[in-house]
Amino acid sequence: MTKRHGYAVLSALVALVVALSAAIYVTVDADDGTPRGALGDNRPRHGSHAAPASTGTWVGAWATAPVGGEPGTETAGLAGRSVRNVVHTSVSGTSARVTLSNLYGQSALTISHASLALALGDGSAAADAETMRRLTFDGAPGVVIPAGGQTVSDAVHLTVPHGADVLITTYSPTPSGPVTYHPRARQISYLATGDRTEDTTGTPYTGQTPYWRYVTALDLLSNEATGTVVAFGDSLTDGVTSTTGANHRWPDILSGRLRSALQSGRQLPRYSVVNEGISGNQVLADGLGRPAENQSGLGRFGRDALDRPGAKVVVIDLGINDILRNPRLADPDRIVTGLRTLVRQAHARGLEAVGATLMPFQGHRGYTPAREAVRQQVNAQIRAGSVYDAVVDFDKALRDPYDPRRLRPEYDSGDHLHPSDLGYRTMAEVFDLRTLKGAGQAEL
């Protein structure tokens, strides 16, 4: 073969490769992300929303911890019902993915269809029609989640603002046993009969619920954030007694503070904030059942904190239920040892651990002077700096200066344990944002 003939052959091969590449690109671009032949109904297609390759970081925009199996769903689950969960984002992003859990199911959970959309913003179940996206799982419109398991959807392209209400809807056609849920959502979500996953009017959603069901996380591909702060705690983090639907939990307000500080030019890490609080949660003890409902902080720390996408900092506010719910007098050294174990696990994964002092509860039905003494001993060790990398002193900020064993009246919701909305706001406002930069590791 002459050199000139060789160049001609090579040029022809290059031209063939370019032509084939262009044909493949056109074919993929025309695909709506749904496997061909997978749907035999007349469900509306919403164009090509499979998430494209993009810059940014996957971070947690919202999360909640699975708590147990919902009472009353032990046999049928929610077969034949559409569940429309309303969740609130702490950061913006350009693509989204959702985690669904069947942790407390006793049989496989079939989700035949699921969707994601921005709420219309009128406080109902109505969706912004232009943002409706069908979720897929490994390219299929449905998924079967084994008992005890979870699944993550494929990413879909959608511009999601920070502070947005997002509707995550699932439909299960068959009985699945206990529904994995988070009971104290402080947010109203919705139920409809039949497969209404892609309904945008909200009209079929005649049922209301204070629970989050199946969904445990919404992650976003974000150019706004480079990491995630995980608030890990009990009812004081879960936001019990805060105003329903107002997002007045202290992690919500902390997220807003951090964003405002960054917009004003302060040199701080660009982090989202997610809430992994469970009401009644303890450091040491599990709830009843197998798997344990209200699993201990030690038992769930890996799943609910360390494994969150982009996790950089964990803020731990646990210990008060170990004191209140112990049938005998709690051992302060055991509580602190448990907290130190969480911190060691965080350090092993490269996370900073910020810890909170335990707030007062005199006047609550569980109060005794002996339990107050345990709280003081735990707080003394936290303040000494030998437990966490940094400390946020919720106790000092919210206690009554005239009687430090109880909450200040304006910060008390009325049960003498949980804060009012103003109390939750104060918790977030006393948080020193500079601690998010990292404070070195505590000597454990």
NORQUI-V119480 format. One record per pair of residues at least 12 apart in sequence whose ideal C-beta (glycine too) atoms are under 7 Angstrom apart, sorted by the first residue. I is the first residue (numbers start at 1). J is the second residue. Records with the same first field share a line. If there is no record, write none. Layout:
I: J, J
//
This chain:
29: 48
31: 48
32: 45, 47, 48
33: 48, 49, 50, 136
34: 136, 141
35: 139, 140
38: 140, 141
39: 141
43: 198
44: 198
46: 132, 133, 134
49: 133, 156, 157, 158
50: 154, 156, 157
51: 95, 155, 156, 157, 221
52: 157
54: 94, 95, 221
55: 223
56: 94, 221, 222, 223
57: 222, 225, 226, 310
58: 219, 221, 309, 310
59: 91, 219, 220, 222, 225, 227, 228, 272, 309, 310
60: 217, 219, 228, 272, 274, 308, 309, 310
61: 89, 90, 91, 93, 218, 219, 220, 272
62: 87, 88, 89, 90, 218, 274
63: 216, 217, 274, 275, 276, 308
64: 182, 212, 216, 275
65: 182, 276, 278, 300, 304
66: 101, 103, 104, 180, 182, 216
67: 181, 182, 183, 278, 293, 294
68: 104, 293, 294
69: 104, 178, 179, 180
70: 178, 179, 181, 211
73: 178, 179
74: 177, 178
75: 175, 177
76: 175
77: 172, 175, 176, 177, 179
78: 172, 179
79: 172, 173, 174, 175, 176
80: 173, 193, 194
81: 191, 192, 193
82: 169, 171, 191, 192, 194, 195, 196, 197
83: 169, 170, 191, 213, 214
84: 125, 167, 169, 189, 190, 205
85: 168, 189, 212, 213, 215
86: 119, 165, 167, 187, 188, 189
87: 166, 168, 218
88: 165, 247
89: 160, 162, 163, 164, 166, 218
90: 162, 255, 272, 273, 274
91: 162, 220, 222, 224, 225, 272
92: 160, 161, 162, 222, 224
93: 160, 220, 221, 222
94: 157, 159, 221
95: 155, 156, 157, 158, 220, 221
96: 116, 155, 156, 158, 160, 218, 220
97: 152, 153, 154, 155, 219
98: 116, 135, 153, 168, 215, 217, 218
99: 150, 152, 216, 217
100: 145, 150, 151, 170, 214, 215
101: 150, 180, 214, 216
102: 145, 146, 147, 148, 149, 150, 180
103: 148, 150, 180, 291
104: 178, 180, 291
105: 147, 176, 177, 178, 180
106: 147, 177, 178
107: 147, 176, 177
108: 144, 145, 146, 147, 176
109: 145, 172, 176
110: 142, 144, 172, 173, 174, 176
111: 142, 143, 145, 170, 171, 172
112: 142, 171, 173
113: 141, 142, 171, 195, 197
114: 135, 153, 169, 170, 197
115: 132, 133, 134, 135, 169, 197, 198
116: 133, 135, 156, 158, 166, 168
117: 131, 132, 133, 167
118: 131, 160, 164, 166
119: 165, 166, 167
124: 202
125: 190, 202, 205
126: 200, 201, 202
127: 167, 200
129: 200
131: 158
132: 198, 200
133: 156, 158
134: 198
135: 153, 156
136: 153, 154
137: 151, 153, 154
138: 154
139: 154
148: 291
155: 221
160: 220
162: 224, 259
166: 218
168: 215, 218
169: 197
170: 214
171: 195, 197
179: 213, 214
180: 214
181: 211, 212, 213
182: 211, 212
183: 211
184: 238, 240, 279
185: 210, 211, 212
186: 239, 242, 244, 249
187: 244, 245
188: 208, 210, 244, 245
189: 209, 211, 212
190: 205, 207, 208
191: 205, 207, 209
192: 204, 205, 206, 207
219: 309
224: 270
225: 270, 271, 272
226: 270
227: 269, 271, 310, 312
228: 271, 272, 274, 308, 309, 310, 311, 312
229: 271, 272, 273, 312, 313, 315, 436
230: 274, 276, 305, 308, 311, 314
231: 251, 273, 274, 275, 276, 277, 315
232: 276, 304, 305, 314, 315, 316
233: 277, 281, 316, 317, 318
234: 277, 278, 279, 280, 281, 318, 320, 321
235: 277, 279, 280, 418
236: 317, 359, 418
237: 251, 275, 277, 317
238: 277, 278, 279
239: 277, 424
240: 279, 418
241: 413, 415, 418
242: 421, 424
243: 421
248: 421, 424
249: 275, 424
250: 424, 427, 428
251: 273, 275
253: 424, 425, 428
254: 273, 428, 431
255: 273
257: 428, 433
258: 271, 273, 433
261: 433
268: 433, 436
269: 312, 436, 437
271: 312, 313, 436
274: 308
276: 304, 305
278: 294
280: 294, 321
281: 294, 297, 318, 321
282: 296, 297, 321, 322, 325
283: 296, 297, 298, 318, 319, 322, 335, 338, 339
284: 296, 298, 322, 334, 335, 338
286: 299
297: 318, 342
298: 338, 341, 342
301: 342, 345
306: 345, 346, 349, 351
311: 351
312: 351, 352
313: 351, 352, 354, 436
314: 346, 351, 353
315: 354, 356
316: 339, 342, 353, 355, 356
317: 356
318: 339
319: 335, 339, 358, 378
320: 358
322: 335
323: 371, 374, 375
324: 366, 371
329: 370, 374
330: 374
332: 374, 377, 378
335: 378
336: 378, 381, 387
339: 355, 387
340: 387, 444
343: 387, 388, 442, 444
344: 444
347: 441
352: 389, 438, 439
353: 388, 389
354: 388, 389, 390, 392, 435
355: 382, 387, 388, 391
356: 392, 394
357: 379, 382, 383, 391, 393, 394, 395, 396
358: 375, 378, 379, 395
359: 394, 395, 398, 407
360: 395, 399, 404, 405, 406, 407
361: 416, 417
362: 405, 406, 416
363: 406, 416
364: 415, 416, 417
372: 405
379: 395
385: 442
386: 442, 443
387: 442
388: 442
389: 439, 440, 441, 442
390: 435, 439
392: 430, 431, 432
394: 427
397: 426, 427, 430
398: 411, 419, 423, 426, 427
407: 419, 423
410: 422
411: 423, 426
//
